[in-house]
Amino acid sequence: MADVDFLARHATAAPSRVALISGDRRIDFETLNRRANQAANVFRGLGCATQDRVAVMSFNSVEGFEISNGLRKVGLVGVPVNYRLRGSEIAYVLNDSGAAVVVAGPEHVDAIDAARSEVLGDRRFIALGGREPAGWLGYEQLMAGAPDQQPGESEVGALGASMIYTSGTTGHPKGAWRPNGVNVENILQVISIFELSDSDVHLMCGPGYHSAVSLFTALHQLLGATVVVQAKFDADDALDLIAKHRVTTSFMAPTLLHRLVDAQVRRPRDVSSLRALLLGAAPCPHALKERAESALGQVLWEFYGATETGINTVLRPEDQLRKPGSCGTVVPGQEIRLVAPDGTDVADGEPGELMVRNSWLAEYYKRPDATGQSLHEGFFSVGDVAYRDADGYYFICDRQVDMVISGGVNIYPAEVEAALHAHPAVMDVAVIGVPDDQWGEEVKAVVQLRPGSSATAGELIDFVAARIAGYKKPRSIDFVDDLPRDAAGKLLKRKIREPYWSASGRRI
């Protein structure tokens, strides 16, 4: 598999089979392969050499697939850039990655152009969509002059090398770097675990810069399945696409599932074709799973993993409600340790730092110090805390950085958030630690209520106290119109915490 260009293989074996559906566009494998060959030759023509990085900031699009496949064909490395970044944030990723070429979708040309003054060294800038500021090249003009012949066999693994920047929960984001791509055995294992096949129709609705969104989309392409491309997530549009194209699989973070379920309850669509809705990126509240099964059927697959460590545990559909709060059992071939602060393994039922050893661990690009801090005797940690029950099911407590220590007692916000999510008036919630002169930190909940719903702080605090230990309940609640999340659905807790700690004149 590693030495064969899968796209060329599909173009030969099933040239008229639909590879991509985007709006009214239907792109067959022969066309996609030809366009990917042109893209590969464009980047070679710009002087890019094997393992050079190409940064791409764009909504999901057909052109994005042409470029990503073209890069893979000639051993170049795509660096997807979070399209919510601005200014120095963009410049940091471009400088840190050393991207030789920067590609921007039409909605993002201005953001990247504004950051150019902070970008070091020479770069080529390519604009999608027909509008090129001074100093930019036009994608379609470059493609028109490029040959569409296969430029040669892929020089890396089946899915190509990758470098995806982490969300940067502390400090600058780091590039999770796999110069040889994902191990072929791991690819086959994931396909087998989730029962993916070439007959699937996969909906790509999350942001392509998210590692799981790109992985599951690439796996379906490798199999020769059809991918339905949604530029940006919209719940009603996603449901319409599922019904129209008989979508069978999709990946989304819990916050997107939340919106999907609300939209389906509000106006039901035919989702009977859906067989596997893959969940990751953040813990999924049990109350949401119950609503999702009622609205969509028994289609949820949850997994735990990280950009750096791949997929480590899986919870099958039949276990979603039977094992509340669990992210599943360990994937075969993976090793997981739960480690106490003194470095010893914890007993079942006790929380410990989750560490993983497998064959698809990434390294942090140009950051051997950060890689070394995360690696312990071959086991990689991204700072998550979990416990394992007697049946071997894992439960993520929270990230170490988000843990609240009040009066010397560890409190995991995810548990408190899950309790609050069960309240019918709660739309979204973030639980954080805020300064307290007596206890060091106290638990605060920041809550977004559902439109048209009402609840008092006292009501919500009592609701939580009836469900979990009293010392874990919020001591105060603030109500907001919206909570900051990135496009992958992760709460930006650092942004939520900052006002409370800066006002106190100290840090956690």
N, C-alpha and C positions, 0 to 999 in steps of 0.2 A: 504493500500500500504506500509506503513512504516514497517509492521511486516512481510512482505513477501519478500523473496529473488527473485527478478524478473528474474535473470539469471536461477535459478533452475526451475522457472515456465516455462520459454521458452524452457528449455532443455526437460521438460516433455511434453509440449503441441506440440512443433514443433522441435524435436531433430535434424532433418536433414536440417533444414532451415539454410541458410548461415548467420552467424553472422559477420564475418570479411573476407575481401579480402585484401591480402597484396602480391603484385607481383603475383607469380603463386600459392600462398597458398590460399586456401579457407577453413575457419574454421567454422564448424557448431556449433549450440548452445549447443549440447550435449558435444562436445569436449571442447569447451571453458569453460563450467560449470565445467567439470571434472578437467581441468587444473587449474581453479580458486580455486577449492576445495583443490587441492594439494598445491597451493601457500599459501592459508590460513593456511593450516596445517604446512607448512614450517615455517611461521612467528610465529605461536604458539609454534612450536618446538624450536625456538630460544629464547623462553622466553618472547615474546612480550605480554603485557597485554592490555586490552581495553583502548583506547584513546592514546596509545603510538604512536609516530610519526615514519614514515618510509619515508626517503628522497629518491627521484628517479630522476636521471639525465640521460635522454635517448632521442634519437630521437623517433618518433612515431613507435610503433612496436606491433606485436601480443603479445609479452611477457609483454609489458606495460599494455595491457588489462587484461592479466592473473593476474598480480600483483595488479592492481587497484581493480579488482573485488574480489580478494582474501582478500585484506585488508578490504574492505567493509563488507565481510561476517562475519568477527570476530571483527568488531568494532575498527579496527586500522585506523590511519589517514595518508593518503598519502600526502607528501609534495613535489610537483614537483619543481625541481630546474632548473633555467634558464641555459641552456647548454652553454651559452656564458660567464658565470662567470669563473673566474680563481683565484687561490691562496687564499688570505685572504677573497675575496668575497664569495667563496664557504664555507670556514671555518666559516664565520659569519652566514650564513644561517643554517649550521649544528649545530653550537653552540646555536644560538638563538632558533631554533625549538626544541632542545633537542632530535633530532632524535636518536632512539635506533638502527636503522639499516639504512645503506646507500646502495642503489642499483645504479649501473652505467652500461650504455650501453657500448658496446665494444669501441666506439669512445671516451668515456669520462672517462674510467678507469684511464688513466694517469693523467688527470687534477685533479681528486679527490685524487688520490694517492699522488700527489705533495702537496696537501693542508693538508694532514693528520697530519703533524707536528704541525699545528695550531689548530687542533680540540681537544677540551677539553673532558676528560672523556673517558669511554670505548664505542666503537661502534663495531657493526658487519658490515663488508663490503662484499657485494655480487656483483660479476661480471657476466654480461650477455655476451654470445658470446664465451665462452670457453678459455679465457686467464685470469689467475688469478695471480697477483703479490703476493709476500710474504704477508701473513696475510689476504688474501682475500679468500672467499668461492666461489665455482662455482654454478651458478643458476641451471643448468641442473642436476648436481650431487645431489643437495638438493631436486630437484623435483622428481628425480628417486626413492628416499627413502621415499617419503611422500605419505600417503594414499589419495585416491581421493574421499572419502566419504564427504558428506556435513558436515561441522564442527558445524552446529547449525544456528539458525535464526540470522539475522543481529541484532545487538544491538543498531543501530542508525537509522536515517531516510533512505528513499528509495534510495537516492544517496550516502549516507554515509557522515561522517564528512569530513570537508575539511580545509586545510590551504594553501593558495596560497600567495606567497610573492609579494607585489606590486613592481612596476618597480623602485621605489626609486628615484623619481624626485628631492627630497631633502633629503640628508643624507642617512642613511642605509635603505634598504627596510624593510617593516613591514609585518608580517604575518597576513593576513586577516583570522580570525579563526571562524569557525562555528562548534562547538563541536557536534551539533545535526543535521548537514546537512542542506539542503534547505527545507523549509516548503513545505509539500505536496501540499497545495493549490497553492503555487507559481509555483510548477512543472506543475500542471495541467493547470494553466493559461498560461504559456509560450507555452506549447504544443498547446493549443487552439489558441492563438494569431497568431502563425506562421503556423498553420494548419498542424502540423507534424503528421505523421501516420506510422503505421507498414509497409506500402507499400513503404515508402521512401527508397532511396539508398543514403546514406550520405557520402560525401567526407570529410575526416579529413586531411587537408593539412597544417594548421597552427601548431605552436608548442604546444604540449600538456600541457606545463606549463602555457599557457595563459588561464585565467578563462573562457572566452567565448568559446574557442576551446574545452575545456574539458566539459563544460556544455552542449553544443549542441550535442556533441558526446555521452555523457552519456544519454541524453534524448532520442536519437534515439535507443540506446541499451535498455533502459527501455521499449520502445514501441515494441521491437522485430524487428526493422528494420536492414537492412544490412549496415555496415560501411566499406567503402573503405579507407584503410590506406596508406597515402603517408608519407614516412619517414621524408622527408624535402620538403618544397615547391619548385617546379619547374613548371613554367607556362605551358610549352609545355607538360610536363608529365601530369599535372593536366587536361588539355584539352583532352589529349588522354584517360585518365581514365574516364572522364565524358562521352566521346563518347562510349568507350568500354563497360562500365558497366551501361550505361543509368542512370547516377547519377541525382538525383532530387534536392538535397539540399547540401549546403556547407556554412561554415562561413569563412570569411576572412577579414583582415584589408584592408583599402583602398590601401595601397602600394602594397599588393598582387593582388588586383583587377586591379590595374594599369598594372602590368606585364601580368596578364591574358588577358586583353583587347589587349595589344600590340601584344601578341603572336597569338591571334585569328585573328586580322587584318592581321598579317603577313602571317599566314597559317590557314585558317578557318577549324574548325572541326565541327562535328555534335553535337550541344549543345541543341537540341530541347527538350531533356528530362528534362533539368534544369528548375525548377519552382520557386525556392526560393534561392537566393544568399544573405545570411545574412551579413550585414556590421556593424562593430563596432570597438571600440578601439581607433579611431581617426576620426576627421571630414573628410568627403568625399567631395572633390571639385566638384562643379556643372559641370564643364567641363568634368570631368571624368565620372560622371553619364550619361551625354549625349552620350559620346563615348561608355559606357558600354551598354546602351539600344540599340544603333545601332548595336553593335557587338553580344550581347547576348540575346536581347529581354527584355521585361518588367518583370524582375525577381528580381529586387533589393528590399530588405527590410533593412532599416537602423534603428538602435536603439541607444539610449543613455543609458549608465549604467556604473557601475564601479565594480571592484572586491568586494568592500565593500558593495555596495548597490543593486546589481543585475540589472535587466533590468527595466528601469524607463519610457522611452518613446519609441514609435514605429512609424515609417513612412512607410506606405504601398507602394507597387509598383506604384499604380496610382497617388500617390502624389509626387513622386521623382522629377519630372521636374516642377510640378505645384507649389511646395513650395521650391524654391532654398535656400539652406543653412539650412533648417530645419532638426531636428532629430525627428520630430513627435509630437504626442499628448501623454498626460500622460496615462500610463497603468492603467486600472481600479483597484481600491483598493490601489493605491499609492497616497501619498500626496507630492506635490512639493511646496516649497516656493522659491521665488527669493527675496533676502534680501539685502538692502542697508547697507553701513558701520555703520549706526546708529541703525541697528537692525530692521528697519521697512520694510514692504513689498513694493517693487517698483511697479509702474504703468506699464500697458502693453506698450511694446516698449522700456522700460528702462532696462539697464543691472543690474543684481544683482547676488550675490552669490547663486548658486543653492544648495538647501538643500532638502533632501529626508527623508520621514518617511514611513517605510513599515515593513513587518513581516519577512524579510530575511536579515536585516542588520547584518554585521559581526562586530566583535570586533578585536582590534589589540592584538595579543598574547603577554602576559606579558607586555603590554604597556597601562595601564589604563590612564596614562597621555595623550598619543596620542589619545586614544579613546575619552577621555573627551574633548580634544581640538577640535575634529571633531564633537562632539555631542552638539546640542543646543536645549534644550526642546524636546528631542526625535528625532530631525531632524539631519541627518548626512550629512556632507559636505566633499568632496574631493578637494575642492578649485576651482571648475569650475565656470565660469561666463556665464550667459545666459540671454536672454530676451524672452518674450512671445508675440505673436501677438494677434490681436483682435479675431482671430478664434481659439485660444487656442493651436497653434503650437509653439514649443520651438526651439530656435536657440542658439547653443553654441557659445559664443564669443571667449572664450579661457580659459586657466587656469590662476588663479590669479598670480601664480609664473612666468608665461611667459608674462604677460601684460607689455607693454612698457609705461612708464610715461615720456613724453617729454614736457618740459615747463609746467608741471602741468596738461597736458591733457592725458587721458587714451587712448592708442591705442592697439587694439587687433590684434596680429600677424595673427591669422587664417583668418581674413578678407583680409589682404594684400596677404597672401599666396594663397587664393582662386583666387584673381585677377591675380596673376602671373601664376598660373596653367593653366589659360585660354590661355596663349601665346603658340603657336604651337612649339616653340623651347625649352620650359622648360620641363625637365624631372622630377625634384624634386626641392623643395625649402624649406628653413627655414628662417623665419623672426625673428630677435632678436633685443634687445636693446643693444647698445654699448655706451661707455662713451662719453659724450660731455660736454665740459667745460661751455658752455652757457646754454644748455637746460637740462643738467643732463643726459639724454639719447637721442640718435637719432636712427631712424629706419634703420637697415641694412638688406639686403636680401643676403643670401648665396644660390647660384643657381647652380644646376647641369643641363647642357644642354643635349638635346637628341643627341645621336651619329649622326654625320653628319650634325647637325644643328648649326647655329651661331646666335648670337644676342649680341649687345653691352649693356653696363650698361645704357647708356642714352636712348636707345630704350626701354628697359624694364621699366625704371622709367617713361617714357612718357606713355607707355602702361597702367601702373597702374593708373597714374594720370587722364587718360581719363575715368576711371571706378569707382574710389572711391574718397573721399574728398582729396584734395591736401595735407593737413597736415599729412595724413596717409601714403603717398607714401615713399618708401625707399629713404634715402639721399645718400646711396652708395650701391653698389652691388659687392660682391666677387664671383668669379666663382671657383668651385671645381669639381674634378672628381667624387666624391661620397659623400653622406651625411650619417652620422652615424644614423642608426636605429636599434632598437632591433628586434629580430626575430618575434615579434608580430606586427611590423610595426610602432612603435612609434618613433618619432624623439627624439634623445638624445640631447635635446637643451642645457642642462647643459654642455655637452662636446663641443658643438659648441660655446657657449658663453665664455667659460673659457679663451681661449687665448686672447681675446680682453680685458677682465677685468683684467686678471693677468698682462698684459702689462701696464695697466694704474695705477697699484698699489693700486686700490680700488675695492670695490664690489658694487653691485647694491644697 
